[in-house]
């Protein structure tokens, strides 16, 4: 991914290579069903012209990782005159469901922008592509500053897996962090 310089986490991504799946579409929902044994695979949802799904497990892991990295940052404790009296670890972001919903909307926008060939928005914490069976979580050095230095108190995160070729494979994942006070 252009501009990414750090791998935060590598995780195993399940594949659907063991079954000859076909899509069973019902309105704005579609599920892969094995044409031989009936096993269900991936379920995706339509968001405008975009197919994909939110991965809440990955979002929760990312939220924990964000706050872990943030807690590693030490900040000065100042007295009323601005003199340093000590240091403390930065407080974790407090979870805000309305910011998480905003992050979900932004992740769809990022997928739509990327699908059109434009660059993803600056709010995008990471754009991750599945390579082999591993998902690499990336972030840029600019995002590192936001994670560690931001004075925001609240946040929400979304992790959207976008299916650009409608195959159910080679998904592109968008991790979005929204912050507020």
C-alpha positions as YAML, in Angstrom:
chain: A
units: angstrom
residues:
- id: 1
  name: UNK
  ca: [0.00, 0.00, 0.00]
- id: 2
  name: UNK
  ca: [1.43, 3.33, -1.00]
- id: 3
  name: UNK
  ca: [2.70, 5.40, 1.93]
- id: 4
  name: UNK
  ca: [2.47, 2.62, 4.50]
- id: 5
  name: UNK
  ca: [5.57, 2.00, 6.51]
- id: 6
  name: UNK
  ca: [4.67, -0.22, 9.44]
- id: 7
  name: UNK
  ca: [2.97, -3.59, 9.83]
- id: 8
  name: UNK
  ca: [0.95, -3.70, 13.04]
- id: 9
  name: UNK
  ca: [-0.47, -7.20, 12.88]
- id: 10
  name: UNK
  ca: [-0.61, -10.17, 10.56]
- id: 11
  name: UNK
  ca: [-3.66, -12.40, 10.90]
- id: 12
  name: UNK
  ca: [-4.95, -15.47, 9.13]
- id: 13
  name: UNK
  ca: [-7.80, -14.84, 6.71]
- id: 14
  name: UNK
  ca: [-10.15, -17.75, 5.96]
- id: 15
  name: UNK
  ca: [-10.37, -18.81, 2.33]
- id: 16
  name: UNK
  ca: [-13.22, -20.44, 0.46]
- id: 17
  name: UNK
  ca: [-11.08, -22.52, -1.89]
- id: 18
  name: UNK
  ca: [-12.39, -25.90, -0.69]
- id: 19
  name: UNK
  ca: [-15.87, -25.52, -2.21]
- id: 20
  name: UNK
  ca: [-17.24, -24.55, -5.64]
- id: 21
  name: UNK
  ca: [-19.27, -21.59, -4.34]
- id: 22
  name: UNK
  ca: [-21.96, -19.75, -6.28]
- id: 23
  name: UNK
  ca: [-23.71, -16.57, -5.14]
- id: 24
  name: UNK
  ca: [-27.30, -16.81, -3.89]
- id: 25
  name: UNK
  ca: [-28.57, -13.21, -4.05]
- id: 26
  name: UNK
  ca: [-31.67, -12.01, -2.23]
- id: 27
  name: UNK
  ca: [-32.11, -8.26, -2.68]
- id: 28
  name: UNK
  ca: [-29.21, -6.46, -1.03]
- id: 29
  name: UNK
  ca: [-27.77, -9.63, 0.55]
- id: 30
  name: UNK
  ca: [-25.85, -12.43, -1.09]
- id: 31
  name: UNK
  ca: [-24.35, -15.60, 0.32]
- id: 32
  name: UNK
  ca: [-21.92, -18.06, -1.19]
- id: 33
  name: UNK
  ca: [-23.38, -21.56, -1.30]
- id: 34
  name: UNK
  ca: [-21.41, -24.64, -2.34]
- id: 35
  name: UNK
  ca: [-22.98, -26.09, -5.48]
- id: 36
  name: UNK
  ca: [-22.02, -29.61, -4.32]
- id: 37
  name: UNK
  ca: [-22.75, -29.83, -0.59]
- id: 38
  name: UNK
  ca: [-24.78, -26.70, 0.26]
- id: 39
  name: UNK
  ca: [-22.21, -25.31, 2.72]
- id: 40
  name: UNK
  ca: [-22.56, -21.57, 3.26]
- id: 41
  name: UNK
  ca: [-19.54, -19.34, 2.79]
- id: 42
  name: UNK
  ca: [-19.20, -15.60, 2.84]
- id: 43
  name: UNK
  ca: [-22.25, -13.32, 3.23]
- id: 44
  name: UNK
  ca: [-21.99, -9.85, 1.72]
- id: 45
  name: UNK
  ca: [-24.29, -6.84, 1.61]
- id: 46
  name: UNK
  ca: [-24.88, -4.21, -1.08]
- id: 47
  name: UNK
  ca: [-24.07, -0.61, -0.19]
- id: 48
  name: UNK
  ca: [-24.99, 1.34, -3.33]
- id: 49
  name: UNK
  ca: [-22.82, -0.25, -6.02]
- id: 50
  name: UNK
  ca: [-20.40, -1.75, -3.47]
- id: 51
  name: UNK
  ca: [-20.54, -5.34, -2.16]
- id: 52
  name: UNK
  ca: [-18.82, -6.26, 1.10]
- id: 53
  name: UNK
  ca: [-19.31, -6.62, 4.83]
- id: 54
  name: UNK
  ca: [-18.27, -5.11, 8.14]
- id: 55
  name: UNK
  ca: [-15.88, -7.24, 10.16]
- id: 56
  name: UNK
  ca: [-16.69, -6.39, 13.77]
- id: 57
  name: UNK
  ca: [-14.11, -8.83, 15.15]
- id: 58
  name: UNK
  ca: [-11.32, -7.13, 13.20]
- id: 59
  name: UNK
  ca: [-12.66, -3.70, 14.23]
- id: 60
  name: UNK
  ca: [-12.57, -4.70, 17.90]
- id: 61
  name: UNK
  ca: [-9.01, -6.00, 17.55]
- id: 62
  name: UNK
  ca: [-7.97, -2.81, 15.81]
- id: 63
  name: UNK
  ca: [-9.64, -0.68, 18.51]
- id: 64
  name: UNK
  ca: [-7.69, -2.54, 21.20]
- id: 65
  name: UNK
  ca: [-4.45, -2.13, 19.23]
- id: 66
  name: UNK
  ca: [-5.06, 1.61, 18.75]
- id: 67
  name: UNK
  ca: [-5.53, 2.15, 22.48]
- id: 68
  name: UNK
  ca: [-2.56, -0.06, 23.34]
- id: 69
  name: UNK
  ca: [-0.30, 2.04, 21.12]
- id: 70
  name: UNK
  ca: [-1.83, 5.22, 22.51]
- id: 71
  name: UNK
  ca: [-1.25, 4.09, 26.12]
- id: 72
  name: UNK
  ca: [2.45, 3.60, 25.29]
- id: 73
  name: UNK
  ca: [2.77, 7.37, 24.73]
- id: 74
  name: UNK
  ca: [3.95, 9.33, 27.75]
- id: 75
  name: UNK
  ca: [2.89, 12.92, 28.23]
- id: 76
  name: UNK
  ca: [4.09, 15.60, 30.60]
- id: 77
  name: UNK
  ca: [2.07, 16.53, 33.67]
- id: 78
  name: UNK
  ca: [2.06, 20.31, 34.04]
- id: 79
  name: UNK
  ca: [1.28, 22.47, 37.03]
- id: 80
  name: UNK
  ca: [-0.80, 25.67, 36.82]
- id: 81
  name: UNK
  ca: [2.26, 27.64, 35.63]
- id: 82
  name: UNK
  ca: [3.22, 25.20, 32.86]
- id: 83
  name: UNK
  ca: [6.08, 23.55, 34.73]
- id: 84
  name: UNK
  ca: [6.60, 19.83, 34.19]
- id: 85
  name: UNK
  ca: [5.90, 17.97, 37.43]
- id: 86
  name: UNK
  ca: [5.99, 14.43, 36.07]
- id: 87
  name: UNK
  ca: [4.89, 12.15, 33.26]
- id: 88
  name: UNK
  ca: [1.95, 9.80, 32.70]
- id: 89
  name: UNK
  ca: [0.73, 7.49, 29.99]
- id: 90
  name: UNK
  ca: [-1.84, 8.95, 27.61]
- id: 91
  name: UNK
  ca: [-5.46, 7.95, 28.30]
- id: 92
  name: UNK
  ca: [-7.18, 5.53, 25.94]
- id: 93
  name: UNK
  ca: [-9.82, 6.82, 23.55]
- id: 94
  name: UNK
  ca: [-13.33, 6.26, 24.91]
- id: 95
  name: UNK
  ca: [-15.58, 4.33, 22.53]
- id: 96
  name: UNK
  ca: [-18.41, 6.33, 20.94]
- id: 97
  name: UNK
  ca: [-20.99, 4.39, 18.90]
- id: 98
  name: UNK
  ca: [-21.96, 7.45, 16.83]
- id: 99
  name: UNK
  ca: [-18.32, 7.88, 15.78]
- id: 100
  name: UNK
  ca: [-18.18, 4.15, 14.93]
- id: 101
  name: UNK
  ca: [-21.26, 4.61, 12.70]
- id: 102
  name: UNK
  ca: [-19.53, 7.56, 11.03]
- id: 103
  name: UNK
  ca: [-16.45, 5.38, 10.51]
- id: 104
  name: UNK
  ca: [-18.66, 2.74, 8.84]
- id: 105
  name: UNK
  ca: [-20.06, 5.34, 6.44]
- id: 106
  name: UNK
  ca: [-16.54, 6.59, 5.69]
- id: 107
  name: UNK
  ca: [-15.33, 3.04, 4.97]
- id: 108
  name: UNK
  ca: [-18.00, 2.66, 2.28]
- id: 109
  name: UNK
  ca: [-16.98, 6.04, 0.83]
- id: 110
  name: UNK
  ca: [-13.32, 4.97, 0.82]
- id: 111
  name: UNK
  ca: [-14.19, 1.74, -1.01]
- id: 112
  name: UNK
  ca: [-16.25, 3.67, -3.59]
- id: 113
  name: UNK
  ca: [-13.45, 6.22, -4.10]
- id: 114
  name: UNK
  ca: [-10.84, 3.47, -4.43]
- id: 115
  name: UNK
  ca: [-13.11, 1.62, -6.87]
- id: 116
  name: UNK
  ca: [-13.18, 4.71, -9.08]
- id: 117
  name: UNK
  ca: [-9.38, 4.84, -9.18]
- id: 118
  name: UNK
  ca: [-9.01, 7.86, -6.89]
- id: 119
  name: UNK
  ca: [-6.96, 7.91, -3.69]
- id: 120
  name: UNK
  ca: [-8.65, 7.00, -0.43]
- id: 121
  name: UNK
  ca: [-9.54, 9.77, 1.99]
- id: 122
  name: UNK
  ca: [-7.10, 11.07, 4.58]
- id: 123
  name: UNK
  ca: [-9.41, 9.74, 7.30]
- id: 124
  name: UNK
  ca: [-8.57, 6.22, 6.25]
- id: 125
  name: UNK
  ca: [-6.37, 4.64, 8.90]
- id: 126
  name: UNK
  ca: [-5.41, 1.80, 6.61]
- id: 127
  name: UNK
  ca: [-6.17, 0.15, 3.31]
- id: 128
  name: UNK
  ca: [-5.26, -3.51, 3.51]
- id: 129
  name: UNK
  ca: [-5.16, -6.04, 0.72]
- id: 130
  name: UNK
  ca: [-5.38, -9.74, 1.32]
- id: 131
  name: UNK
  ca: [-2.23, -11.42, 0.06]
- id: 132
  name: UNK
  ca: [-2.11, -15.21, 0.19]
- id: 133
  name: UNK
  ca: [-3.79, -16.12, 3.49]
- id: 134
  name: UNK
  ca: [-2.58, -13.14, 5.52]
- id: 135
  name: UNK
  ca: [-4.01, -9.71, 6.12]
- id: 136
  name: UNK
  ca: [-1.46, -7.03, 6.88]
- id: 137
  name: UNK
  ca: [-2.59, -4.07, 8.96]
- id: 138
  name: UNK
  ca: [-0.78, -0.97, 7.84]
- id: 139
  name: UNK
  ca: [-0.75, 2.59, 9.00]
- id: 140
  name: UNK
  ca: [1.22, 5.61, 7.92]
- id: 141
  name: UNK
  ca: [3.56, 7.68, 10.05]
- id: 142
  name: UNK
  ca: [1.02, 10.51, 9.91]
- id: 143
  name: UNK
  ca: [-1.58, 8.22, 11.45]
- id: 144
  name: UNK
  ca: [0.90, 7.25, 14.15]
- id: 145
  name: UNK
  ca: [0.96, 10.91, 15.18]
- id: 146
  name: UNK
  ca: [-2.86, 10.93, 15.41]
- id: 147
  name: UNK
  ca: [-2.89, 7.75, 17.46]
- id: 148
  name: UNK
  ca: [-0.31, 8.93, 19.94]
- id: 149
  name: UNK
  ca: [-0.66, 12.72, 20.05]
- id: 150
  name: UNK
  ca: [-4.35, 13.45, 19.49]
- id: 151
  name: UNK
  ca: [-6.11, 15.38, 22.21]
- id: 152
  name: UNK
  ca: [-9.44, 13.86, 21.17]
- id: 153
  name: UNK
  ca: [-11.25, 11.97, 23.91]
- id: 154
  name: UNK
  ca: [-13.62, 9.74, 21.94]
- id: 155
  name: UNK
  ca: [-13.35, 7.49, 18.95]
- id: 156
  name: UNK
  ca: [-14.96, 4.80, 16.88]
- id: 157
  name: UNK
  ca: [-13.56, 2.39, 14.35]
- id: 158
  name: UNK
  ca: [-14.91, 0.37, 11.42]
- id: 159
  name: UNK
  ca: [-13.37, -2.41, 9.40]
- id: 160
  name: UNK
  ca: [-15.04, -2.97, 6.02]
- id: 161
  name: UNK
  ca: [-14.10, -5.79, 3.65]
- id: 162
  name: UNK
  ca: [-14.85, -4.76, 0.06]
- id: 163
  name: UNK
  ca: [-15.28, -7.26, -2.79]
- id: 164
  name: UNK
  ca: [-14.14, -5.32, -5.89]
- id: 165
  name: UNK
  ca: [-14.41, -8.19, -8.37]
- id: 166
  name: UNK
  ca: [-17.49, -9.92, -6.88]
- id: 167
  name: UNK
  ca: [-15.52, -13.14, -6.39]
- id: 168
  name: UNK
  ca: [-15.67, -13.35, -2.59]
- id: 169
  name: UNK
  ca: [-11.86, -13.57, -2.71]
- id: 170
  name: UNK
  ca: [-9.08, -10.98, -2.78]
- id: 171
  name: UNK
  ca: [-11.08, -8.58, -0.63]
- id: 172
  name: UNK
  ca: [-9.77, -5.09, 0.07]
- id: 173
  name: UNK
  ca: [-10.19, -4.01, 3.67]
- id: 174
  name: UNK
  ca: [-10.66, -0.44, 4.85]
- id: 175
  name: UNK
  ca: [-9.96, 0.41, 8.49]
- id: 176
  name: UNK
  ca: [-11.34, 3.79, 9.47]
- id: 177
  name: UNK
  ca: [-10.82, 5.64, 12.77]
- id: 178
  name: UNK
  ca: [-13.07, 8.60, 13.56]
- id: 179
  name: UNK
  ca: [-12.17, 10.83, 16.53]
- id: 180
  name: UNK
  ca: [-14.12, 13.49, 18.39]
- id: 181
  name: UNK
  ca: [-14.49, 15.34, 21.70]
...
